[in-house]
């Protein structure tokens, strides 16, 4: 039987949802200032950003951290 009481606050939240909500809230320009990666600053798109973030764990970690800070009200 699976444990449904995970301590992971991102449990069940997809990377696409995280990215879409952040872009909707802050826009690409602010995203690029907060997480300085090229896919946010040069011709950004959800599709290209998802490809990069899925291959680059350190960048994904930064985006997930930004999302959690925003959701907790500290951004």
MIGUPA-183545 format. One record per residue (C-alpha): chain; x, y, z. Coordinates in steps of 0.02 Angstrom, whole numbers, plus 50000, padded with zeros to 5 digits. Each point is the difference from the previous one (the first is absolute). Layout:
BEGIN
<c:A	px:X	py:Y	pz:Z> $
...
//
This chain:
BEGIN
<c:A	px:50000	py:50000	pz:50000> $
<c:A	px:50070	py:50171	pz:49952> $
<c:A	px:50031	py:50134	pz:50128> $
<c:A	px:49888	py:50148	pz:49953> $
<c:A	px:50070	py:50115	pz:50135> $
<c:A	px:50156	py:50061	pz:49911> $
<c:A	px:50105	py:50140	pz:50074> $
<c:A	px:50039	py:50062	pz:49825> $
<c:A	px:49905	py:50164	pz:49972> $
<c:A	px:50018	py:49975	pz:49811> $
<c:A	px:49918	py:49829	pz:50003> $
<c:A	px:49879	py:49990	pz:49854> $
<c:A	px:50050	py:50169	pz:49926> $
<c:A	px:50074	py:49985	pz:49825> $
<c:A	px:50146	py:50102	pz:49939> $
<c:A	px:49888	py:50070	pz:49863> $
<c:A	px:49876	py:50061	pz:50132> $
<c:A	px:50140	py:50078	pz:50103> $
<c:A	px:50073	py:50090	pz:49850> $
<c:A	px:49832	py:50057	pz:49933> $
<c:A	px:49946	py:50071	pz:50168> $
<c:A	px:50165	py:50090	pz:50027> $
<c:A	px:49999	py:50076	pz:49826> $
<c:A	px:49819	py:50052	pz:50023> $
<c:A	px:50040	py:50083	pz:50165> $
<c:A	px:50171	py:50077	pz:49965> $
<c:A	px:50027	py:49997	pz:49811> $
<c:A	px:50155	py:49944	pz:49906> $
<c:A	px:50101	py:50157	pz:50040> $
<c:A	px:49984	py:49978	pz:50188> $
<c:A	px:50028	py:49813	pz:49984> $
<c:A	px:50163	py:50036	pz:49909> $
<c:A	px:50056	py:50119	pz:50136> $
<c:A	px:49958	py:49879	pz:50139> $
<c:A	px:50068	py:49843	pz:49916> $
<c:A	px:50133	py:50058	pz:49877> $
<c:A	px:49988	py:49870	pz:49863> $
<c:A	px:49999	py:50033	pz:49814> $
<c:A	px:49834	py:49912	pz:49965> $
<c:A	px:49915	py:50135	pz:50106> $
<c:A	px:50093	py:50148	pz:49925> $
<c:A	px:50018	py:49963	pz:49813> $
<c:A	px:49842	py:49959	pz:49902> $
<c:A	px:49918	py:49911	pz:50148> $
<c:A	px:49861	py:49873	pz:49981> $
<c:A	px:49921	py:49870	pz:50112> $
<c:A	px:50055	py:49862	pz:49881> $
<c:A	px:50184	py:50047	pz:49990> $
<c:A	px:50009	py:50035	pz:50186> $
<c:A	px:49924	py:49832	pz:50043> $
<c:A	px:50127	py:49910	pz:49891> $
<c:A	px:50144	py:50091	pz:50084> $
<c:A	px:49934	py:49980	pz:50177> $
<c:A	px:49969	py:49814	pz:49977> $
<c:A	px:50183	py:49976	pz:49948> $
<c:A	px:50078	py:50118	pz:50126> $
<c:A	px:49970	py:49954	pz:50183> $
<c:A	px:50081	py:50156	pz:50076> $
<c:A	px:49888	py:50115	pz:49897> $
<c:A	px:49845	py:49899	pz:50039> $
<c:A	px:50044	py:50009	pz:50185> $
<c:A	px:50009	py:50191	pz:49989> $
<c:A	px:49832	py:50011	pz:49912> $
<c:A	px:49918	py:49883	pz:50127> $
<c:A	px:50076	py:50102	pz:50142> $
<c:A	px:49930	py:50160	pz:49923> $
<c:A	px:49828	py:49919	pz:49985> $
<c:A	px:50001	py:49942	pz:50181> $
<c:A	px:50056	py:50172	pz:50063> $
<c:A	px:49859	py:50081	pz:49899> $
<c:A	px:49869	py:49878	pz:50062> $
<c:A	px:50057	py:50027	pz:50180> $
<c:A	px:49988	py:50188	pz:49978> $
<c:A	px:50184	py:50040	pz:50020> $
<c:A	px:50027	py:50060	pz:49822> $
//
